[in-house]
Amino acid sequence: MSNNGSVKSVTTGGEAVQASLLVGTVVDFAGVTRAKGVPLRRLSTFVTSGMGASQTWPVFCVDNGVAFTPSIGVSGDLRFRIDVDKVRPIDDGVAGGPADFYNQDGSPSALCSRARLAAVVEHASERGLVPMMGTELEFVLTTLTGERLPKASWTAYGINAFVTHRAFLVDLTETLERAGVGTEQIHAEHGEDQFEVSLAPAAPVDMADGCVLTRILIGSVAERHGMAVSFSPMPWVGGSGNGAHLHLSLKRQDRPLFGGGDGPHGLTVEGGSAIAGIIGGLNELMGIYAGSVISAQRLQPGRWSGASAGWGLENREAAVRFLAATTGNPHGANVELKIVDPSANIYLAAAALLGSAVNGIDNNLPLPAELATNSAESAVALNAEQFSVLAALENSPLAARILGPDIVEGVVAVRRHEATQYADKSPAQIAEAVRFAWSA
């Protein structure tokens, strides 16, 4: 570490990052990124002892309320330790990286989402499985005060979006490249002023860390260009919803489970069981994937949000979209869970997806029948009503095994707080209230 006046640097990932302020981030059970900052000279303390944080940090809510549980109250403290190897530049002398929650005695906290994902990955590794994950982040640009941007027209996936927003998009591309998050695509989406950033496959914890950083950087770049960003699952009623799709591939001894087999579209027997496990856990884990007060507004048939319970080859209405191993798929065969939205805690969503896939393999579950192409019309829609979704999560042995009872209890408490707080609000009022709840 060097100190030249007010500017300091820290070496991370083999490169020197210039910064004065070091920010550590965690994602709470409401899917909101929270943070603490220190002068860079306190890096060693941030890494070893950590910063103090109330036990209530994981159960903060979108309205900044606190969802107390029988085990989480006003007493007690957590330590908040940054992962120095993941520190990256953010903007204007600020660098940041993901952090983990520890107890005061130095033991990992059962409330730490990042540590829980790492544990699920380790569980898969013990079974000889190597997972990789990618994500697609959708967002909508707005004015700084939260209104729609003025425009003459909008063409879905059109070149006019690149012309109109070229300065923002060039800045964003360069910023993401400097951060090394593995950007694969940036394109205009269907909705007005909606864009998507796709990130390359990575180990699950790396994927989740990169997702959080990317969202922060998108917000930072937008602000530089006089705009704000909404990651809400439904920024405006009747508009296009934002997804945060998760992709999963699995290998055993360097052999892919989703390709090279004798099953449908090249699936192996274990790959089919993994898909069966994911589908079998959808209703129990919906509160993790899309459990917010506004998630149900996005999960509707015909919106390509994956509202149909099942799987299908390149089927955008199916909750689980299968991508076969073809020349048009350079990363190989994988599954995409389309129901995940940006209100989810990305670490918990990834843990739930991987954990349910491993559960399917462990129990040799049979591959369900593939959904018809017109699944929006013929398939069974997933239940997205918040109170019933949370009841299913609360009573799920699968969720308790994958995530641990403390996390399940906390997530249910947070989402029930939302459901109660907004129970008397119209869909439009809810959309307005939480439009920027998940924005950096």
C-alpha positions as CSV (number, residue, x, y, z in Angstrom):
1,M,0.0,0.0,0.0
2,S,1.3,3.4,-0.8
3,N,0.3,6.9,0.4
4,N,0.9,10.0,-1.8
5,G,-0.9,12.8,0.0
6,S,-4.7,12.2,0.0
7,V,-4.5,9.5,-2.7
8,K,-3.7,5.9,-1.8
9,S,-3.5,2.6,-3.6
10,V,-4.1,-1.0,-2.7
11,T,-2.8,-4.0,-4.7
12,T,-5.6,-6.4,-5.5
13,G,-5.8,-9.0,-8.2
14,G,-2.2,-8.1,-9.1
15,E,-3.1,-4.4,-9.9
16,A,-2.9,-1.2,-8.0
17,V,-6.3,0.4,-7.3
18,Q,-6.2,4.1,-6.6
19,A,-8.6,5.3,-3.9
20,S,-9.0,7.3,-0.8
21,L,-12.3,5.7,0.4
22,L,-12.7,2.0,0.7
23,V,-16.3,0.7,0.7
24,G,-17.4,-2.8,1.7
25,T,-20.8,-4.1,0.4
26,V,-23.3,-6.7,1.6
27,V,-26.7,-7.6,0.1
28,D,-29.5,-7.8,2.7
29,F,-32.5,-10.2,2.6
30,A,-34.6,-7.5,0.8
31,G,-32.0,-7.6,-2.0
32,V,-30.7,-4.1,-1.2
33,T,-27.0,-3.5,-1.3
34,R,-25.8,-1.9,2.0
35,A,-22.3,-0.5,2.6
36,K,-19.7,0.8,5.0
37,G,-16.7,2.9,4.1
38,V,-13.3,3.6,5.7
39,P,-10.2,5.5,4.8
40,L,-7.9,3.2,2.8
41,R,-5.3,3.3,5.5
42,R,-7.7,1.2,7.6
43,L,-7.7,-1.6,5.1
44,S,-6.0,-4.2,7.3
45,T,-8.5,-3.6,10.1
46,F,-11.4,-3.9,7.6
47,V,-10.0,-7.3,6.5
48,T,-9.1,-8.8,9.9
49,S,-11.3,-7.4,12.6
50,G,-14.0,-5.8,10.4
51,M,-16.4,-3.0,11.1
52,G,-19.2,-3.3,13.5
53,A,-22.8,-3.7,12.3
54,S,-26.0,-4.3,14.1
55,Q,-27.5,-7.8,13.8
56,T,-30.4,-6.2,12.1
57,W,-28.4,-5.4,8.9
58,P,-29.5,-8.5,7.1
59,V,-33.2,-7.8,7.9
60,F,-33.4,-4.2,6.8
61,C,-36.3,-3.6,4.5
62,V,-37.0,-1.7,1.2
63,D,-38.7,1.1,3.2
64,N,-35.7,1.2,5.7
65,G,-37.7,-0.5,8.4
66,V,-36.4,-3.5,10.3
67,A,-38.0,-6.9,10.3
68,F,-37.2,-8.2,13.8
69,T,-37.3,-12.0,14.2
70,P,-37.3,-14.2,17.4
71,S,-33.5,-14.4,17.0
72,I,-32.7,-11.0,15.7
73,G,-33.3,-8.0,17.9
74,V,-31.7,-4.8,19.2
75,S,-29.0,-6.6,21.1
76,G,-25.8,-8.2,19.6
77,D,-23.4,-7.2,16.9
78,L,-21.9,-8.5,13.7
79,R,-18.5,-7.8,12.2
80,F,-18.3,-6.8,8.5
81,R,-15.1,-7.9,6.8
82,I,-14.1,-6.9,3.3
83,D,-12.6,-9.4,0.8
84,V,-9.5,-7.5,-0.2
85,D,-8.9,-9.7,-3.3
86,K,-12.2,-8.5,-4.8
87,V,-11.6,-4.7,-4.3
88,R,-12.2,-2.8,-7.5
89,P,-12.3,0.9,-8.5
90,I,-15.7,2.5,-8.5
91,D,-15.4,6.2,-9.1
92,D,-13.8,9.4,-8.0
93,G,-11.4,8.0,-5.4
94,V,-13.8,5.3,-4.3
95,A,-12.9,1.6,-4.4
96,G,-15.1,-1.2,-3.2
97,G,-15.5,-4.9,-2.6
98,P,-17.8,-7.5,-1.2
99,A,-17.8,-8.2,2.5
100,D,-18.9,-11.1,4.8
101,F,-20.7,-11.1,8.1
102,Y,-18.9,-12.7,11.1
103,N,-19.8,-13.0,14.8
104,Q,-17.9,-11.1,17.4
105,D,-15.9,-14.3,18.3
106,G,-14.7,-14.5,14.7
107,S,-16.9,-17.4,13.6
108,P,-18.9,-17.0,10.3
109,S,-22.4,-15.6,10.8
110,A,-25.3,-17.9,9.9
111,L,-26.9,-14.7,8.5
112,C,-24.2,-14.2,5.8
113,S,-25.6,-14.7,2.3
114,R,-22.2,-14.7,0.6
115,A,-20.9,-17.3,3.0
116,R,-24.0,-19.4,2.5
117,L,-23.5,-19.5,-1.3
118,A,-19.9,-20.5,-0.7
119,A,-21.1,-23.4,1.5
120,V,-23.5,-24.6,-1.2
121,V,-20.7,-24.5,-3.7
122,E,-18.6,-26.6,-1.4
123,H,-21.4,-29.0,-0.9
124,A,-21.6,-29.5,-4.7
125,S,-17.8,-29.8,-4.9
126,E,-17.9,-32.6,-2.3
127,R,-20.2,-34.5,-4.8
128,G,-17.7,-34.0,-7.6
129,L,-19.7,-31.2,-9.3
130,V,-18.1,-28.0,-10.7
131,P,-20.7,-25.2,-11.2
132,M,-20.4,-22.1,-13.3
133,M,-22.9,-19.3,-13.3
134,G,-23.7,-16.2,-15.4
135,T,-26.2,-13.4,-15.1
136,E,-28.1,-11.0,-17.3
137,L,-29.0,-7.6,-15.7
138,E,-31.9,-5.6,-17.0
139,F,-32.4,-1.9,-15.9
140,V,-34.3,1.2,-17.0
141,L,-32.8,4.7,-17.3
142,T,-34.8,7.6,-15.8
143,T,-34.4,11.2,-15.0
144,L,-32.6,12.1,-11.8
145,T,-36.0,12.7,-10.2
146,G,-37.4,9.4,-11.3
147,E,-39.5,10.2,-14.4
148,R,-39.3,8.7,-17.8
149,L,-36.7,10.2,-20.1
150,P,-38.0,12.5,-22.8
151,K,-37.8,11.0,-26.2
152,A,-39.5,11.1,-29.6
153,S,-39.8,7.3,-29.8
154,W,-38.3,4.0,-28.7
155,T,-37.5,1.0,-30.8
156,A,-37.1,-2.3,-28.9
157,Y,-33.6,-3.6,-29.5
158,G,-33.1,-0.7,-31.9
159,I,-30.0,1.1,-33.0
160,N,-31.6,4.4,-32.1
161,A,-31.0,3.6,-28.4
162,F,-27.2,3.4,-29.0
163,V,-27.3,6.7,-30.9
164,T,-29.3,8.5,-28.2
165,H,-27.4,7.1,-25.3
166,R,-24.0,6.6,-26.9
167,A,-22.1,8.7,-24.4
168,F,-23.5,6.7,-21.5
169,L,-23.0,3.3,-23.2
170,V,-19.4,4.0,-24.2
171,D,-18.6,5.3,-20.6
172,L,-20.3,2.2,-19.2
173,T,-18.4,-0.2,-21.4
174,E,-15.1,1.4,-20.5
175,T,-15.9,1.4,-16.8
176,L,-17.0,-2.2,-16.8
177,E,-13.9,-3.2,-18.7
178,R,-11.6,-1.5,-16.2
179,A,-13.4,-3.3,-13.4
180,G,-12.9,-6.6,-15.1
181,V,-16.4,-7.9,-14.5
182,G,-16.5,-9.9,-17.8
183,T,-19.1,-8.0,-19.8
184,E,-20.3,-10.1,-22.7
185,Q,-23.2,-8.0,-24.1
186,I,-24.8,-4.6,-23.8
187,H,-28.0,-4.0,-25.7
188,A,-31.2,-2.1,-25.7
189,E,-34.2,-4.2,-24.4
190,H,-37.9,-4.2,-25.2
191,G,-39.0,-1.6,-22.7
192,E,-38.5,2.2,-23.0
193,D,-35.0,3.2,-22.0
194,Q,-34.4,-0.4,-20.9
195,F,-31.0,-2.0,-21.4
196,E,-29.3,-5.3,-20.5
197,V,-25.8,-6.1,-19.5
198,S,-24.8,-9.8,-19.7
199,L,-21.8,-11.1,-17.7
200,A,-19.6,-14.1,-18.6
201,P,-19.8,-17.4,-16.7
202,A,-17.8,-17.5,-13.5
203,A,-17.6,-19.5,-10.3
204,P,-20.8,-18.8,-8.4
205,V,-19.4,-16.5,-5.7
206,D,-17.4,-14.6,-8.3
207,M,-20.5,-14.2,-10.4
208,A,-22.5,-12.8,-7.6
209,D,-19.7,-10.4,-6.5
210,G,-19.4,-9.2,-10.1
211,C,-23.2,-8.8,-10.4
212,V,-23.3,-6.5,-7.3
213,L,-20.3,-4.5,-8.6
214,T,-21.8,-4.1,-12.0
215,R,-25.1,-2.7,-10.6
216,I,-23.1,-0.2,-8.6
217,L,-21.1,0.8,-11.7
218,I,-24.2,1.2,-13.8
219,G,-25.7,3.6,-11.3
220,S,-22.4,5.5,-11.0
221,V,-22.1,5.9,-14.8
222,A,-25.7,6.9,-15.2
223,E,-25.3,9.6,-12.5
224,R,-22.3,11.0,-14.4
225,H,-24.6,11.4,-17.4
226,G,-27.4,13.1,-15.5
227,M,-29.6,10.0,-15.2
228,A,-30.8,7.5,-12.6
229,V,-31.2,3.8,-12.9
230,S,-34.2,1.6,-11.8
231,F,-33.6,-2.1,-11.1
232,S,-37.1,-2.6,-9.9
233,P,-38.8,-5.7,-11.3
234,M,-41.6,-3.4,-12.6
235,P,-40.5,0.3,-12.7
236,W,-43.9,1.4,-14.2
237,V,-47.2,-0.5,-14.1
238,G,-47.9,-1.9,-17.6
239,G,-44.3,-1.4,-18.7
240,S,-41.6,-4.0,-19.3
241,G,-40.2,-5.6,-16.2
242,N,-36.6,-6.0,-15.3
243,G,-35.1,-9.5,-14.8
244,A,-31.9,-10.8,-13.4
245,H,-31.7,-14.1,-15.1
246,L,-29.3,-16.7,-13.7
247,H,-27.5,-19.3,-15.9
248,L,-26.0,-22.5,-14.5
249,S,-23.8,-25.1,-16.0
250,L,-22.4,-28.2,-14.2
251,K,-19.5,-30.5,-14.9
252,R,-18.3,-33.7,-13.4
253,Q,-14.7,-34.6,-14.1
254,D,-14.6,-32.1,-16.9
255,R,-17.7,-33.7,-18.6
256,P,-20.7,-31.4,-18.9
257,L,-24.0,-32.6,-17.4
258,F,-26.2,-30.6,-19.8
259,G,-24.6,-31.8,-23.0
260,G,-23.2,-34.8,-24.7
261,G,-25.8,-37.2,-23.3
262,D,-28.5,-39.4,-24.8
263,G,-31.4,-37.5,-23.4
264,P,-33.5,-34.7,-25.0
265,H,-31.3,-32.1,-26.7
266,G,-28.2,-33.9,-25.5
267,L,-29.0,-34.0,-21.8
268,T,-27.3,-36.5,-19.6
269,V,-29.2,-38.4,-17.0
270,E,-27.7,-36.3,-14.2
271,G,-28.4,-33.1,-16.2
272,G,-32.0,-34.1,-16.4
273,S,-32.1,-34.7,-12.7
274,A,-30.6,-31.3,-12.1
275,I,-33.4,-29.7,-14.1
276,A,-36.0,-31.8,-12.3
277,G,-34.5,-30.6,-9.0
278,I,-34.7,-26.9,-10.1
279,I,-38.3,-27.3,-11.3
280,G,-39.3,-29.3,-8.2
281,G,-38.0,-26.5,-5.9
282,L,-39.6,-23.5,-7.8
283,N,-42.6,-23.0,-5.7
284,E,-40.8,-23.5,-2.4
285,L,-37.9,-21.1,-3.4
286,M,-40.0,-18.5,-5.2
287,G,-39.7,-16.3,-2.1
288,I,-35.9,-16.2,-2.8
289,Y,-36.0,-15.8,-6.6
290,A,-38.9,-13.3,-6.9
291,G,-40.4,-12.7,-3.4
292,S,-40.7,-8.9,-3.3
293,V,-43.9,-6.9,-3.0
294,I,-43.7,-6.0,-6.7
295,S,-42.3,-9.3,-8.2
296,A,-45.7,-10.7,-9.0
297,Q,-46.3,-7.7,-11.4
298,R,-43.5,-9.0,-13.6
299,L,-44.2,-12.7,-13.4
300,Q,-47.1,-12.8,-15.8
301,P,-47.7,-15.0,-18.9
302,G,-46.7,-13.4,-22.1
303,R,-44.0,-11.2,-20.6
304,W,-41.1,-13.7,-21.3
305,S,-40.5,-13.7,-17.6
306,G,-40.6,-17.4,-17.2
307,A,-44.0,-17.5,-15.5
308,S,-44.7,-21.1,-16.7
309,A,-43.8,-23.9,-14.4
310,G,-41.4,-26.1,-16.4
311,W,-38.6,-26.2,-18.8
312,G,-38.1,-26.0,-22.6
313,L,-35.5,-25.6,-25.3
314,E,-35.0,-21.9,-25.9
315,N,-38.5,-21.3,-24.4
316,R,-38.6,-17.8,-23.0
317,E,-42.0,-18.5,-21.3
318,A,-40.6,-21.4,-19.3
319,A,-39.2,-20.8,-15.8
320,V,-36.2,-22.9,-16.9
321,R,-35.0,-22.2,-20.4
322,F,-32.6,-24.8,-21.7
323,L,-29.7,-23.8,-24.0
324,A,-28.3,-26.7,-25.8
325,A,-24.6,-27.3,-26.8
326,T,-24.5,-25.9,-30.3
327,T,-22.1,-23.8,-32.4
328,G,-24.3,-20.8,-31.5
329,N,-23.7,-21.3,-27.8
330,P,-19.9,-20.9,-27.2
331,H,-20.2,-21.5,-23.4
332,G,-21.8,-24.9,-23.9
333,A,-25.1,-26.2,-22.7
334,N,-26.7,-24.5,-19.7
335,V,-30.0,-23.7,-18.0
336,E,-31.3,-20.2,-17.5
337,L,-33.6,-19.5,-14.6
338,K,-35.7,-16.7,-15.9
339,I,-37.9,-15.9,-12.9
340,V,-35.1,-14.3,-10.9
341,D,-35.5,-10.5,-10.7
342,P,-33.3,-7.7,-9.3
343,S,-35.1,-7.5,-6.0
344,A,-33.6,-10.9,-5.1
345,N,-30.5,-11.3,-3.0
346,I,-28.2,-12.6,-5.8
347,Y,-26.1,-14.7,-3.4
348,L,-29.2,-16.5,-2.0
349,A,-30.8,-16.9,-5.5
350,A,-27.6,-18.5,-6.8
351,A,-27.4,-20.7,-3.7
352,A,-31.1,-21.8,-4.2
353,L,-30.6,-22.6,-7.8
354,L,-27.4,-24.6,-7.3
355,G,-28.7,-26.3,-4.2
356,S,-32.0,-27.4,-5.9
357,A,-30.0,-28.7,-8.9
358,V,-27.8,-30.8,-6.6
359,N,-30.8,-32.0,-4.7
360,G,-32.3,-33.3,-7.9
361,I,-29.1,-35.2,-8.7
362,D,-28.8,-36.6,-5.2
363,N,-32.3,-38.0,-5.4
364,N,-32.1,-39.1,-9.1
365,L,-35.2,-37.2,-9.9
366,P,-36.6,-37.9,-13.4
367,L,-36.7,-35.2,-16.1
368,P,-40.2,-33.8,-16.4
369,A,-41.9,-33.5,-19.8
370,E,-40.8,-30.5,-21.8
371,L,-43.3,-27.7,-22.1
372,A,-45.0,-27.0,-25.4
373,T,-43.8,-24.1,-27.4
374,N,-46.9,-22.1,-26.6
375,S,-46.4,-22.6,-22.9
376,A,-47.8,-19.2,-22.1
377,E,-51.2,-20.5,-23.1
378,S,-51.1,-24.1,-22.0
379,A,-48.8,-24.5,-19.0
380,V,-49.5,-24.1,-15.4
381,A,-48.5,-20.6,-14.2
382,L,-46.2,-20.3,-11.2
383,N,-47.7,-18.9,-8.0
384,A,-46.4,-15.4,-7.4
385,E,-48.9,-14.1,-4.8
386,Q,-46.6,-12.8,-2.0
387,F,-48.2,-14.2,1.1
388,S,-48.6,-17.7,-0.3
389,V,-45.1,-17.6,-1.7
390,L,-43.7,-16.7,1.7
391,A,-45.7,-19.5,3.4
392,A,-44.2,-22.0,1.0
393,L,-40.7,-20.7,1.7
394,E,-41.3,-20.7,5.5
395,N,-42.5,-24.3,5.5
396,S,-40.0,-25.7,3.0
397,P,-37.5,-28.4,4.2
398,L,-35.6,-27.9,1.0
399,A,-35.1,-24.1,1.6
400,A,-34.0,-24.9,5.2
401,R,-31.4,-27.4,4.0
402,I,-30.0,-25.2,1.3
403,L,-30.1,-21.8,3.0
404,G,-30.3,-22.6,6.7
405,P,-33.2,-21.8,9.0
406,D,-31.8,-18.4,10.1
407,I,-31.7,-17.1,6.6
408,V,-35.2,-18.5,5.7
409,E,-36.6,-16.9,8.9
410,G,-35.0,-13.6,8.1
411,V,-36.1,-13.5,4.4
412,V,-39.7,-14.4,5.4
413,A,-39.8,-11.6,8.0
414,V,-38.4,-9.0,5.6
415,R,-40.9,-9.9,2.8
416,R,-43.8,-10.1,5.1
417,H,-43.0,-6.6,6.3
418,E,-43.2,-5.5,2.7
419,A,-46.5,-7.2,2.2
420,T,-48.0,-5.6,5.3
421,Q,-46.6,-2.1,4.6
422,Y,-47.9,-2.0,1.1
423,A,-51.1,-4.0,1.6
424,D,-53.4,-1.0,1.0
425,K,-51.5,0.4,-2.0
426,S,-52.4,0.1,-5.6
427,P,-50.0,-1.5,-8.1
428,A,-49.1,2.0,-9.4
429,Q,-48.4,3.3,-5.9
430,I,-46.2,0.3,-5.1
431,A,-44.3,0.7,-8.3
432,E,-43.6,4.4,-7.5
433,A,-42.6,3.6,-3.9
434,V,-40.0,1.0,-4.7
435,R,-38.8,2.2,-8.1
436,F,-35.3,2.9,-6.8
437,A,-35.3,0.5,-3.8
438,W,-32.7,-1.7,-5.5
439,S,-30.6,1.0,-7.2
440,A,-27.1,1.9,-6.4
